Amino acid sequence: MSKYYELEDDRYHPGRWHLRSPVDENGQGINPWQFFKGRRLDLQVSIRFPVRPDGVELDFSWAAFSIPVVHARFVQLFERLGVQDVQFIPVQVEGHAGPFFILNTLRTIRCIDDARCAEVQYWKPEDGQPEKVGRYRVVSGLRIDPSKVGDARIFRTWGFFLGLILSEDLKQALEAERFTGTRFVEV
């Protein structure tokens, strides 16, 4: 059976930059949650990420709210490998030439293996957020059931949007290209 990995930001990369919340060309905040819905977006604004503190730019990093921001090298690799189910949204990163993109994953799969995770908690009616009832509130030690993934190579986990999952071949390709900022955790 295939192996899968959660793609995470290497928060310990020496001297790294830190991307903040996305803003439009007028400096107004942009809804960050739209990038986790698993659907193609048609945005009519220019997106910019402030950087504080500034530092070494990375090929992959999470901006505020864990929005994945990637360098054009990332895009080129995915194109060469024929990766589907992604949309690369052009963005500007203050003080850095780029080009950079938001990695918008277009596929969400209900595949979290509750029994194998270290801990799972669901939103309940008494939590006072009816729109979230039945979805994951906490997932630690994420594990998925590979039999539910099918042919997906990159996807988000249903009910727990932070899970950005890659197939083993994508992980190996990213490692071979020596992309900075990536960290992989087997799920």
TIPA-302810 format. One record per atom (N, C-alpha, C): residue number from 1; residue in one letter; chain; atom name; y, x, z. Coordinates in steps of 0.02 Angstrom, whole numbers, always signed. Each point is the difference from the previous one (the first is absolute). Example, Ala and Ser with C-alpha at 12.3 -4.5 7.8 and 13.67 -1.06 7.14 Angstrom:
// TIPA-302810
seq | type | mol | atom | v | u | w
1 | A | A | N | -284 | +660 | +390;
1 | A | A | CA | +59 | -45 | +0;
1 | A | A | C | +60 | +45 | +0;
2 | S | A | N | +53 | -18 | -36;
2 | S | A | CA | +59 | +42 | +3;
2 | S | A | C | +55 | -39 | +37;
This chain:
// TIPA-302810
seq | type | mol | atom | v | u | w
1 | M | A | N | -59 | +42 | +0;
1 | M | A | CA | +59 | -42 | +0;
1 | M | A | C | +62 | +44 | +0;
2 | S | A | N | +51 | -22 | -35;
2 | S | A | CA | +62 | +39 | -6;
2 | S | A | C | +36 | +6 | +67;
3 | K | A | N | +38 | +53 | +6;
3 | K | A | CA | +42 | +10 | +59;
3 | K | A | C | +72 | -20 | -17;
4 | Y | A | N | +35 | -22 | +52;
4 | Y | A | CA | +70 | -20 | -8;
4 | Y | A | C | +41 | +32 | +56;
5 | Y | A | N | +64 | +10 | -16;
5 | Y | A | CA | +45 | +35 | +46;
5 | Y | A | C | +66 | -37 | +6;
6 | E | A | N | +26 | -1 | +61;
6 | E | A | CA | +67 | -25 | +10;
6 | E | A | C | +48 | +57 | -16;
7 | L | A | N | +49 | -15 | -43;
7 | L | A | CA | +50 | +49 | -18;
7 | L | A | C | +57 | -6 | +50;
8 | E | A | N | +13 | +54 | +37;
8 | E | A | CA | +52 | -1 | +51;
8 | E | A | C | +50 | +55 | -14;
9 | D | A | N | +56 | -5 | +33;
9 | D | A | CA | +54 | +49 | -4;
9 | D | A | C | -16 | +56 | +49;
10 | D | A | N | +5 | +63 | -24;
10 | D | A | CA | -9 | +58 | +44;
10 | D | A | C | +65 | +10 | +39;
11 | R | A | N | +4 | -33 | +56;
11 | R | A | CA | +61 | +2 | +42;
11 | R | A | C | +14 | +70 | +29;
12 | Y | A | N | -48 | +45 | -5;
12 | Y | A | CA | +7 | +66 | +30;
12 | Y | A | C | +15 | +55 | -50;
13 | H | A | N | +17 | -19 | -62;
13 | H | A | CA | +18 | +49 | -51;
13 | H | A | C | +63 | +37 | +24;
14 | P | A | N | -2 | +67 | +3;
14 | P | A | CA | +58 | +37 | +28;
14 | P | A | C | +65 | -11 | -39;
15 | G | A | N | +53 | -15 | +36;
15 | G | A | CA | +67 | -6 | -30;
15 | G | A | C | +9 | -59 | -46;
16 | R | A | N | -43 | -48 | +4;
16 | R | A | CA | -1 | -57 | -46;
16 | R | A | C | +63 | -44 | +6;
17 | W | A | N | +13 | -36 | -55;
17 | W | A | CA | +53 | -49 | +1;
17 | W | A | C | -24 | -64 | +33;
18 | H | A | N | +46 | -45 | +15;
18 | H | A | CA | -17 | -66 | +28;
18 | H | A | C | +40 | -53 | -37;
19 | L | A | N | -36 | -41 | -38;
19 | L | A | CA | +32 | -52 | -39;
19 | L | A | C | +12 | -62 | +43;
20 | R | A | N | +59 | -29 | -7;
20 | R | A | CA | +19 | -58 | +40;
20 | R | A | C | -14 | -65 | -37;
21 | S | A | N | +29 | -54 | +23;
21 | S | A | CA | -10 | -66 | -31;
21 | S | A | C | +34 | -4 | -69;
22 | P | A | N | -31 | -36 | -47;
22 | P | A | CA | +28 | -5 | -67;
22 | P | A | C | +64 | -41 | +0;
23 | V | A | N | +48 | +21 | -42;
23 | V | A | CA | +62 | -36 | -9;
23 | V | A | C | +14 | -7 | -75;
24 | D | A | N | +43 | -47 | -17;
24 | D | A | CA | +19 | -9 | -70;
24 | D | A | C | +60 | +45 | -16;
25 | E | A | N | +26 | -7 | -61;
25 | E | A | CA | +56 | +42 | -22;
25 | E | A | C | +63 | -9 | +41;
26 | N | A | N | +4 | -55 | +38;
26 | N | A | CA | +59 | -13 | +43;
26 | N | A | C | -14 | +17 | +73;
27 | G | A | N | -58 | +30 | +14;
27 | G | A | CA | -16 | +18 | +68;
27 | G | A | C | -28 | -56 | +42;
28 | Q | A | N | -14 | -57 | -32;
28 | Q | A | CA | -28 | -57 | +36;
28 | Q | A | C | -76 | +8 | +6;
29 | G | A | N | -28 | -19 | +57;
29 | G | A | CA | -72 | +6 | +11;
29 | G | A | C | -40 | -42 | -49;
30 | I | A | N | -59 | +25 | -16;
30 | I | A | CA | -46 | -35 | -45;
30 | I | A | C | -61 | -20 | +41;
31 | N | A | N | -26 | -59 | -11;
31 | N | A | CA | -58 | -24 | +37;
31 | N | A | C | -59 | +47 | -11;
32 | P | A | N | -22 | +36 | +52;
32 | P | A | CA | -55 | +49 | -8;
32 | P | A | C | -68 | -33 | -7;
33 | W | A | N | -8 | -62 | +24;
33 | W | A | CA | -66 | -32 | +2;
33 | W | A | C | -24 | -21 | -69;
34 | Q | A | N | +45 | -4 | -49;
34 | Q | A | CA | -21 | -20 | -67;
34 | Q | A | C | -47 | +52 | -32;
35 | F | A | N | +1 | +61 | +25;
35 | F | A | CA | -42 | +53 | -29;
35 | F | A | C | -71 | +1 | +28;
36 | F | A | N | -17 | -49 | +40;
36 | F | A | CA | -67 | -3 | +30;
36 | F | A | C | -38 | -64 | -18;
37 | K | A | N | +25 | -37 | -47;
37 | K | A | CA | -29 | -66 | -17;
37 | K | A | C | -55 | +4 | -52;
38 | G | A | N | -9 | +58 | -31;
38 | G | A | CA | -53 | +6 | -50;
38 | G | A | C | +15 | -35 | -66;
39 | R | A | N | +64 | -2 | -18;
39 | R | A | CA | +19 | -31 | -63;
39 | R | A | C | +55 | +40 | -35;
40 | R | A | N | +2 | -8 | -66;
40 | R | A | CA | +50 | +35 | -40;
40 | R | A | C | +70 | -28 | +17;
41 | L | A | N | +48 | +45 | +4;
41 | L | A | CA | +68 | -20 | +16;
41 | L | A | C | +46 | +12 | -59;
42 | D | A | N | +48 | -45 | -10;
42 | D | A | CA | +51 | +8 | -51;
42 | D | A | C | +67 | +2 | +36;
43 | L | A | N | +18 | +60 | +21;
43 | L | A | CA | +61 | +9 | +40;
43 | L | A | C | +60 | +11 | -45;
44 | Q | A | N | +55 | -31 | +18;
44 | Q | A | CA | +61 | +4 | -40;
44 | Q | A | C | +52 | +45 | +34;
45 | V | A | N | -22 | +43 | +45;
45 | V | A | CA | +46 | +44 | +36;
45 | V | A | C | -24 | +72 | -7;
46 | S | A | N | +46 | +47 | +10;
46 | S | A | CA | -18 | +70 | +4;
46 | S | A | C | -15 | +15 | +73;
47 | I | A | N | -56 | +32 | +13;
47 | I | A | CA | -22 | +13 | +68;
47 | I | A | C | +15 | +73 | +17;
48 | R | A | N | +27 | +9 | +60;
48 | R | A | CA | +16 | +67 | +23;
48 | R | A | C | -27 | +8 | +71;
49 | F | A | N | -24 | +60 | +15;
49 | F | A | CA | -23 | +16 | +67;
49 | F | A | C | +44 | +54 | +30;
50 | P | A | N | +35 | -17 | +55;
50 | P | A | CA | +35 | +52 | +38;
50 | P | A | C | -51 | +47 | +31;
51 | V | A | N | +21 | +63 | +12;
51 | V | A | CA | -45 | +50 | +29;
51 | V | A | C | +33 | +28 | +63;
52 | R | A | N | -32 | -9 | +58;
52 | R | A | CA | +25 | +27 | +63;
52 | R | A | C | -58 | +11 | +48;
53 | P | A | N | -12 | +59 | +23;
53 | P | A | CA | +31 | +62 | -23;
53 | P | A | C | -27 | +21 | -68;
54 | D | A | N | +42 | +37 | -35;
54 | D | A | CA | -22 | +26 | -65;
54 | D | A | C | -48 | +58 | +12;
55 | G | A | N | -35 | +18 | -52;
55 | G | A | CA | -47 | +55 | +6;
55 | G | A | C | -39 | +8 | -64;
56 | V | A | N | -59 | +27 | +6;
56 | V | A | CA | -43 | +13 | -57;
56 | V | A | C | -22 | -66 | -30;
57 | E | A | N | +12 | -8 | -66;
57 | E | A | CA | -23 | -61 | -33;
57 | E | A | C | -75 | +3 | -10;
58 | L | A | N | -32 | -59 | +2;
58 | L | A | CA | -72 | -5 | -5;
58 | L | A | C | -20 | -40 | -61;
59 | D | A | N | -61 | +14 | -25;
59 | D | A | CA | -26 | -39 | -56;
59 | D | A | C | -19 | -71 | +22;
60 | F | A | N | -19 | -7 | +63;
60 | F | A | CA | -16 | -66 | +28;
60 | F | A | C | +29 | -3 | +70;
61 | S | A | N | +34 | -54 | +14;
61 | S | A | CA | +23 | -11 | +69;
61 | S | A | C | +13 | -74 | +11;
62 | W | A | N | -4 | -19 | +62;
62 | W | A | CA | +17 | -68 | +19;
62 | W | A | C | +74 | -2 | +19;
63 | A | A | N | +36 | -46 | -30;
63 | A | A | CA | +68 | -14 | +23;
63 | A | A | C | -7 | -47 | +60;
64 | A | A | N | +55 | -24 | +25;
64 | A | A | CA | -2 | -48 | +55;
64 | A | A | C | -46 | -58 | -19;
65 | F | A | N | -32 | -29 | +49;
65 | F | A | CA | -46 | -56 | -9;
65 | F | A | C | -63 | +21 | -39;
66 | S | A | N | -13 | +65 | -4;
66 | S | A | CA | -59 | +27 | -35;
66 | S | A | C | -1 | -18 | -74;
67 | I | A | N | +58 | +0 | -32;
67 | I | A | CA | +4 | -11 | -72;
67 | I | A | C | -19 | +66 | -33;
68 | P | A | N | -53 | +1 | -42;
68 | P | A | CA | -20 | +62 | -32;
68 | P | A | C | +47 | +20 | -57;
69 | V | A | N | +28 | +61 | +5;
69 | V | A | CA | +45 | +27 | -50;
69 | V | A | C | -34 | +62 | -29;
70 | V | A | N | -3 | +3 | -66;
70 | V | A | CA | -36 | +55 | -33;
70 | V | A | C | +44 | +34 | -53;
71 | H | A | N | -15 | +63 | -13;
71 | H | A | CA | +33 | +38 | -52;
71 | H | A | C | -31 | -18 | -68;
72 | A | A | N | +35 | +15 | -53;
72 | A | A | CA | -24 | -14 | -68;
72 | A | A | C | -68 | +33 | -14;
73 | R | A | N | -15 | +56 | +32;
73 | R | A | CA | -65 | +33 | -9;
73 | R | A | C | -57 | -47 | +19;
74 | F | A | N | +11 | -39 | +51;
74 | F | A | CA | -49 | -49 | +24;
74 | F | A | C | -12 | -52 | -56;
75 | V | A | N | +55 | -24 | -28;
75 | V | A | CA | -3 | -50 | -54;
75 | V | A | C | -39 | +29 | -59;
76 | Q | A | N | +16 | +61 | -20;
76 | Q | A | CA | -33 | +31 | -57;
76 | Q | A | C | -75 | +7 | +12;
77 | L | A | N | -20 | +19 | +60;
77 | L | A | CA | -72 | +6 | +15;
77 | L | A | C | -34 | -68 | -6;
78 | F | A | N | +29 | -52 | +28;
78 | F | A | CA | -30 | -67 | -3;
78 | F | A | C | -5 | -23 | -73;
79 | E | A | N | +50 | +16 | -40;
79 | E | A | CA | -4 | -19 | -72;
79 | E | A | C | -56 | +37 | -34;
80 | R | A | N | -7 | +66 | +12;
80 | R | A | CA | -54 | +39 | -30;
80 | R | A | C | -69 | -26 | +20;
81 | L | A | N | -6 | -24 | +62;
81 | L | A | CA | -64 | -24 | +25;
81 | L | A | C | -12 | -74 | -18;
82 | G | A | N | +48 | -32 | -31;
82 | G | A | CA | -8 | -70 | -20;
82 | G | A | C | -2 | -48 | +58;
83 | V | A | N | +37 | +16 | +53;
83 | V | A | CA | -1 | -42 | +60;
83 | V | A | C | +39 | -65 | -15;
84 | Q | A | N | -33 | -55 | +13;
84 | Q | A | CA | +30 | -66 | -8;
84 | Q | A | C | +22 | -25 | +69;
85 | D | A | N | +24 | -60 | +3;
85 | D | A | CA | +16 | -34 | +63;
85 | D | A | C | +56 | +34 | +39;
86 | V | A | N | +45 | +35 | -34;
86 | V | A | CA | +59 | +28 | +33;
86 | V | A | C | +61 | -11 | -44;
87 | Q | A | N | +57 | -2 | +33;
87 | Q | A | CA | +64 | -3 | -34;
87 | Q | A | C | +43 | +55 | +32;
88 | F | A | N | +32 | +40 | -41;
88 | F | A | CA | +45 | +52 | +24;
88 | F | A | C | +72 | -23 | -12;
89 | I | A | N | +36 | -11 | +55;
89 | I | A | CA | +68 | -25 | -3;
89 | I | A | C | +48 | +58 | +9;
90 | P | A | N | +42 | +15 | -51;
90 | P | A | CA | +46 | +56 | +6;
90 | P | A | C | +49 | -8 | +58;
91 | V | A | N | +11 | +55 | +36;
91 | V | A | CA | +48 | +1 | +56;
91 | V | A | C | +38 | +65 | -1;
92 | Q | A | N | +55 | +1 | +37;
92 | Q | A | CA | +38 | +61 | +10;
92 | Q | A | C | -9 | +20 | +73;
93 | V | A | N | -7 | +65 | +11;
93 | V | A | CA | -2 | +27 | +68;
93 | V | A | C | +62 | +43 | +7;
94 | E | A | N | +42 | -18 | +48;
94 | E | A | CA | +64 | +35 | +9;
94 | E | A | C | -8 | +76 | +5;
95 | G | A | N | +37 | +36 | -43;
95 | G | A | CA | +0 | +73 | +3;
95 | G | A | C | -59 | +33 | -33;
96 | H | A | N | -43 | -38 | -34;
96 | H | A | CA | -59 | +28 | -32;
96 | H | A | C | -5 | -27 | -71;
97 | A | A | N | -14 | +45 | -48;
97 | A | A | CA | +1 | -18 | -71;
97 | A | A | C | -57 | -46 | -20;
98 | G | A | N | -60 | +13 | +27;
98 | G | A | CA | -57 | -42 | -19;
98 | G | A | C | -26 | +16 | -69;
99 | P | A | N | -24 | -50 | -35;
99 | P | A | CA | +4 | -71 | +14;
99 | P | A | C | -52 | -22 | +52;
100 | F | A | N | +18 | -54 | +36;
100 | F | A | CA | -43 | -29 | +51;
100 | F | A | C | -12 | -74 | -13;
101 | F | A | N | -54 | -25 | +30;
101 | F | A | CA | -21 | -69 | -12;
101 | F | A | C | -30 | -29 | +64;
102 | I | A | N | +7 | -66 | +8;
102 | I | A | CA | -39 | -35 | +50;
102 | I | A | C | -68 | -14 | -31;
103 | L | A | N | -53 | +16 | +36;
103 | L | A | CA | -68 | -16 | -22;
103 | L | A | C | -15 | -71 | +25;
104 | N | A | N | +3 | -48 | -46;
104 | N | A | CA | -13 | -70 | +16;
104 | N | A | C | -72 | -16 | -21;
105 | T | A | N | -43 | -9 | +49;
105 | T | A | CA | -70 | -15 | -13;
105 | T | A | C | -9 | -74 | -16;
106 | L | A | N | -34 | -15 | -55;
106 | L | A | CA | -4 | -69 | -25;
106 | L | A | C | -64 | -36 | +18;
107 | R | A | N | -41 | +31 | +41;
107 | R | A | CA | -64 | -32 | +17;
107 | R | A | C | -9 | +1 | +76;
108 | T | A | N | -21 | -57 | +26;
108 | T | A | CA | -14 | -7 | +71;
108 | T | A | C | -72 | -26 | +6;
109 | I | A | N | -39 | +32 | +43;
109 | I | A | CA | -71 | -18 | +6;
109 | I | A | C | -17 | -15 | +73;
110 | R | A | N | -35 | -54 | +10;
110 | R | A | CA | -23 | -19 | +68;
110 | R | A | C | -64 | +40 | +13;
111 | C | A | N | +7 | +58 | +33;
111 | C | A | CA | -57 | +45 | +7;
111 | C | A | C | -3 | +36 | +67;
112 | I | A | N | +44 | -15 | +47;
112 | I | A | CA | -2 | +33 | +64;
112 | I | A | C | -65 | -19 | +36;
113 | D | A | N | -35 | +50 | +25;
113 | D | A | CA | -63 | -11 | +36;
113 | D | A | C | +16 | +0 | +75;
114 | D | A | N | +14 | -59 | +26;
114 | D | A | CA | +20 | -7 | +70;
114 | D | A | C | -47 | +35 | +49;
115 | A | A | N | -64 | -7 | -12;
115 | A | A | CA | -50 | +27 | +47;
115 | A | A | C | +2 | +77 | +3;
116 | R | A | N | +20 | +32 | -54;
116 | R | A | CA | +1 | +74 | -2;
116 | R | A | C | +67 | +30 | +19;
117 | C | A | N | +53 | -41 | +2;
117 | C | A | CA | +66 | +25 | +21;
117 | C | A | C | -1 | +13 | +75;
118 | A | A | N | +42 | +45 | +23;
118 | A | A | CA | +5 | +14 | +71;
118 | A | A | C | +26 | -62 | +37;
119 | E | A | N | +48 | -35 | -30;
119 | E | A | CA | +28 | -60 | +32;
119 | E | A | C | +32 | -43 | -54;
120 | V | A | N | -9 | -65 | +6;
120 | V | A | CA | +37 | -48 | -41;
120 | V | A | C | +23 | -58 | +45;
121 | Q | A | N | +60 | -23 | -15;
121 | Q | A | CA | +27 | -60 | +33;
121 | Q | A | C | +32 | -42 | -54;
122 | Y | A | N | -7 | -66 | +7;
122 | Y | A | CA | +29 | -47 | -47;
122 | Y | A | C | +60 | -35 | +31;
123 | W | A | N | +46 | -21 | -43;
123 | W | A | CA | +55 | -42 | +23;
123 | W | A | C | -29 | -68 | +18;
124 | K | A | N | +24 | -27 | +56;
124 | K | A | CA | -23 | -65 | +25;
124 | K | A | C | +59 | -47 | +4;
125 | P | A | N | -14 | -66 | +1;
125 | P | A | CA | +55 | -49 | +5;
125 | P | A | C | +47 | +13 | +59;
126 | E | A | N | -28 | +21 | +56;
126 | E | A | CA | +41 | +11 | +60;
126 | E | A | C | +46 | +61 | -7;
127 | D | A | N | -8 | +41 | -53;
127 | D | A | CA | +44 | +57 | -11;
127 | D | A | C | +69 | -21 | -26;
128 | G | A | N | +6 | -63 | -20;
128 | G | A | CA | +65 | -26 | -21;
128 | G | A | C | +23 | +20 | -70;
129 | Q | A | N | -46 | +22 | -42;
129 | Q | A | CA | +16 | +17 | -69;
129 | Q | A | C | -50 | -34 | -46;
130 | P | A | N | +9 | -66 | -11;
130 | P | A | CA | -50 | -39 | -37;
130 | P | A | C | -16 | +26 | -69;
131 | E | A | N | +48 | +33 | -33;
131 | E | A | CA | -13 | +26 | -67;
131 | E | A | C | -49 | +58 | +0;
132 | K | A | N | -14 | +29 | +58;
132 | K | A | CA | -46 | +57 | +5;
132 | K | A | C | -68 | -17 | +29;
133 | V | A | N | -9 | -61 | +24;
133 | V | A | CA | -63 | -20 | +32;
133 | V | A | C | -59 | +13 | -47;
134 | G | A | N | -51 | +34 | +27;
134 | G | A | CA | -60 | +15 | -38;
134 | G | A | C | +1 | +68 | -34;
135 | R | A | N | +59 | +32 | -3;
135 | R | A | CA | +3 | +67 | -29;
135 | R | A | C | -7 | +51 | +56;
136 | Y | A | N | -9 | +62 | -19;
136 | Y | A | CA | -8 | +53 | +49;
136 | Y | A | C | +67 | +15 | +34;
137 | R | A | N | -4 | +6 | +66;
137 | R | A | CA | +58 | +21 | +39;
137 | R | A | C | -5 | +75 | +14;
138 | V | A | N | -61 | +23 | +15;
138 | V | A | CA | -13 | +70 | +15;
138 | V | A | C | -65 | +19 | -35;
139 | V | A | N | +1 | +57 | -32;
139 | V | A | CA | -60 | +31 | -27;
139 | V | A | C | +5 | +74 | +17;
140 | S | A | N | -46 | +25 | +40;
140 | S | A | CA | -1 | +72 | +13;
140 | S | A | C | -70 | +25 | -17;
141 | G | A | N | -2 | +62 | -24;
141 | G | A | CA | -63 | +28 | -23;
141 | G | A | C | -25 | -40 | -60;
142 | L | A | N | +44 | -11 | -49;
142 | L | A | CA | -16 | -42 | -58;
142 | L | A | C | -65 | +21 | -34;
143 | R | A | N | -42 | -49 | -13;
143 | R | A | CA | -60 | +9 | -40;
143 | R | A | C | -5 | -59 | -47;
144 | I | A | N | -23 | +14 | -61;
144 | I | A | CA | -8 | -54 | -49;
144 | I | A | C | -73 | -7 | -19;
145 | D | A | N | -16 | -56 | -31;
145 | D | A | CA | -67 | -13 | -27;
145 | D | A | C | +3 | +16 | -74;
146 | P | A | N | -25 | +58 | -22;
146 | P | A | CA | +4 | +19 | -71;
146 | P | A | C | -33 | -49 | -48;
147 | S | A | N | -47 | -39 | +24;
147 | S | A | CA | -34 | -49 | -44;
147 | S | A | C | +48 | -56 | -22;
148 | K | A | N | +57 | -7 | +32;
148 | K | A | CA | +48 | -52 | -17;
148 | K | A | C | +55 | +25 | -46;
149 | V | A | N | -1 | +64 | -17;
149 | V | A | CA | +55 | +31 | -37;
149 | V | A | C | -8 | -7 | -75;
150 | G | A | N | -60 | -4 | -26;
150 | G | A | CA | -10 | -5 | -72;
150 | G | A | C | +20 | +64 | -34;
151 | D | A | N | +38 | -6 | -55;
151 | D | A | CA | +20 | +59 | -40;
151 | D | A | C | +70 | +25 | +17;
152 | A | A | N | +29 | -24 | +54;
152 | A | A | CA | +69 | +20 | +18;
152 | A | A | C | +3 | +74 | +18;
153 | R | A | N | +54 | +31 | -23;
153 | R | A | CA | +11 | +71 | +15;
153 | R | A | C | +58 | +10 | +47;
154 | I | A | N | +45 | -49 | +2;
154 | I | A | CA | +57 | +1 | +47;
154 | I | A | C | +15 | -73 | +18;
155 | F | A | N | +10 | -13 | +64;
155 | F | A | CA | +13 | -68 | +22;
155 | F | A | C | +26 | +0 | +72;
156 | R | A | N | +25 | -57 | +20;
156 | R | A | CA | +18 | -11 | +70;
156 | R | A | C | -52 | -46 | +30;
157 | T | A | N | -6 | +6 | +66;
157 | T | A | CA | -48 | -43 | +36;
157 | T | A | C | +33 | -66 | +15;
158 | W | A | N | -36 | -55 | -13;
158 | W | A | CA | +26 | -66 | +14;
158 | W | A | C | +11 | -8 | +75;
159 | G | A | N | +56 | -31 | +18;
159 | G | A | CA | +14 | -15 | +69;
159 | G | A | C | +27 | +57 | +41;
160 | F | A | N | -2 | +61 | -28;
160 | F | A | CA | +26 | +59 | +35;
160 | F | A | C | +29 | +45 | -54;
161 | F | A | N | +65 | -12 | -15;
161 | F | A | CA | +31 | +30 | -58;
161 | F | A | C | +6 | +76 | +4;
162 | L | A | N | -4 | +30 | +59;
162 | L | A | CA | +8 | +72 | +4;
162 | L | A | C | -58 | +38 | -30;
163 | G | A | N | -56 | -32 | -8;
163 | G | A | CA | -58 | +33 | -28;
163 | G | A | C | +7 | +11 | -75;
164 | L | A | N | +20 | +60 | -20;
164 | L | A | CA | +5 | +19 | -71;
164 | L | A | C | -61 | +43 | -15;
165 | I | A | N | -47 | -27 | -37;
165 | I | A | CA | -66 | +30 | -7;
165 | I | A | C | -10 | +27 | -71;
166 | L | A | N | -31 | +60 | -3;
166 | L | A | CA | -15 | +33 | -63;
166 | L | A | C | -75 | +12 | -6;
167 | S | A | N | -24 | +0 | -61;
167 | S | A | CA | -70 | +20 | -13;
167 | S | A | C | -5 | +76 | +8;
168 | E | A | N | -62 | +24 | +6;
168 | E | A | CA | -11 | +71 | +9;
168 | E | A | C | +24 | +41 | -59;
169 | D | A | N | -8 | -26 | -61;
169 | D | A | CA | +23 | +39 | -58;
169 | D | A | C | +75 | +9 | -1;
170 | L | A | N | +38 | -50 | +23;
170 | L | A | CA | +73 | +9 | +4;
170 | L | A | C | +19 | +49 | +54;
171 | K | A | N | -33 | -3 | +57;
171 | K | A | CA | +13 | +48 | +54;
171 | K | A | C | -12 | +71 | -26;
172 | Q | A | N | -56 | +11 | -33;
172 | Q | A | CA | -17 | +67 | -25;
172 | Q | A | C | +51 | +24 | -52;
173 | A | A | N | +23 | -46 | -42;
173 | A | A | CA | +50 | +19 | -51;
173 | A | A | C | +67 | +19 | +33;
174 | L | A | N | +21 | -37 | +51;
174 | L | A | CA | +61 | +16 | +36;
174 | L | A | C | -6 | +67 | +35;
175 | E | A | N | -58 | +13 | +29;
175 | E | A | CA | -10 | +64 | +34;
175 | E | A | C | -1 | +58 | -50;
176 | A | A | N | -31 | -11 | -58;
176 | A | A | CA | -4 | +53 | -51;
176 | A | A | C | +69 | +18 | -26;
177 | E | A | N | +45 | -48 | -4;
177 | E | A | CA | +68 | +12 | -23;
177 | E | A | C | +46 | +26 | +55;
178 | R | A | N | -26 | +3 | +61;
178 | R | A | CA | +37 | +27 | +58;
178 | R | A | C | +66 | -37 | +13;
179 | F | A | N | -5 | -66 | +0;
179 | F | A | CA | +59 | -41 | +14;
179 | F | A | C | +20 | +9 | +73;
180 | T | A | N | +65 | +6 | +11;
180 | T | A | CA | +24 | +8 | +69;
180 | T | A | C | +13 | -68 | +31;
181 | G | A | N | -10 | -2 | +66;
181 | G | A | CA | +14 | -61 | +38;
181 | G | A | C | -59 | -47 | +9;
182 | T | A | N | -56 | +15 | -33;
182 | T | A | CA | -58 | -45 | +5;
182 | T | A | C | -46 | +20 | +58;
183 | R | A | N | -31 | -52 | +28;
183 | R | A | CA | -51 | +9 | +51;
183 | R | A | C | -51 | -55 | -12;
184 | F | A | N | -64 | +16 | +5;
184 | F | A | CA | -52 | -47 | -15;
184 | F | A | C | -46 | -11 | +60;
185 | V | A | N | -15 | -63 | +14;
185 | V | A | CA | -44 | -17 | +55;
185 | V | A | C | -55 | -44 | -29;
186 | E | A | N | -63 | +23 | +7;
186 | E | A | CA | -55 | -40 | -26;
186 | E | A | C | -5 | -66 | +37;
187 | V | A | N | -8 | -53 | -40;
187 | V | A | CA | -7 | -67 | +30;
187 | V | A | C | -66 | -30 | -18;
